[in-house]
Amino acid sequence: MSDRYDDAFDPPVEEEEESSEWLTTFADLSMLLLVFFVLLYSMSTLDTEKFSRTFSSVTQALQGKLDKISTSKISQEEAGVLIDQALMRRQIIESQRKVFAEVKTLQTKKGVEGVVSANFEDGVITLRVPGDIMFRSGQIDLSPKGALVVRELKNFFIQHKDQTIKIIGYTDNSRPSSRSRFKDNWEISALRAVSVLRELLKMGIESTRLTATGLAYLNPIYPNTTDDYRAKNRRVEFVLEKRVMGQ
């Protein structure tokens, strides 16, 4: 707020300030309501009971302020942008759903059958390969079996050039042996992800589509309490997201 001074000859300004302070708050509340309804519109299905409960909660939270919110201003252009974004998001999710259906065919191919698992959530496709298949114990270079899996995945990636590919390496929570040349699991997971990335580059996948990250023991699928669970947590994930035109 800008500084002001009081003067005996100046008229009081407190009332003028109070009369304009509500504009920002009401504009924010109006935007919140708009986004809320845009999100509802973007849903593929609508649960009437859930909608009623949610709408009642919002109405109660804004009780007594709705009349004032109606005086807030939001341009048609801003509203149009929000709606366009919601529609685009819905289209992307539907497009990704079709790509995910093709993943089911990929999983039956020789070389990856029973090896590659897949998940679809909010428009993001995640392909998961056990780390023990991709790499020998304590190593960061792809095993022959791992190279075969990457080769089969490469063919799928080439068919879907609109997908970015985020390669994430994971380990379990067991620290490397004192005789290991690697400092910790962060180093191992990161170098393994980079090894996969370099293999895909050699196979012709564009570098602009690829990123590599090592997350060590974070985001375990199962608690690291048994050898079997730890083996499942050692993995490489390929996270696919649709590229928006112009990016």
C-alpha positions, 0 to 999 in steps of 0.5 A: 500500500502506498504511504499517506499522511493525515492533514487537518485540512484534508478530508478523511480518506478511510471510507474511500479506501474501505470502499475499494478493498473488497474488489480484489477479494471478490474478484478472487472468489469469482475466479474460484467459482468459475474454475470450480464449474469449469472443472465440473464441466471437464469431467466425463461423468457426473455423480449427482450425489457428489455434485450436490454435496460439493456444491452445498459446501461451496455455497455455505462457504460463500454464504452472504458474499454471493451478491457481492461476487456478482459485481466482480468483473471477469472478461469474456476472454479470460473465461474463454481461455479457462474453458478452452484449457479445460476442453483441451485437457479433456481431449488430451486424456481421451487421446492418451486413453487410446494410446494406452489401449495399444499398450495392451498389444505391446505387452503381448509381444515377444521380449516384453511379454510378462515383463512390462506393466502399465498404468494410466492415470489422469492422461499420463501413461506409465510403463514399468520394467523390473530393474533386475531385468534391465540391469545386473546387480550393482551395475548401471549398464543395460543387460542383454535382456534389458537392451531387448526390452528397450528395443521393443519399447523403442518401436512403440515410441517411434509409432507415437511421436507425440509422446514425451518420455521421462525415464525414471530409475528407482532402487530399493532402500538398501545402501550400496556395498562398501566395496561398490564404486557408487556413492549411494542409490541416488547415483545408481538410479540416475546413471541407470536412467541415463543408460536407458536414455542413451540407448534410446538415442542410439536407436533414433529417438529424438533427444527433445522427447527424452529426460532421465531422472534418478529417484533412488528409493523414493516412491516405493511400490511396496514397503521395503520389508522383504526381498520380494518387495525390494525387488519390485521397488527396483525398477525403471519407469517410462512416463509418457505424456502427450506433447502439446502442439508448439512445444 
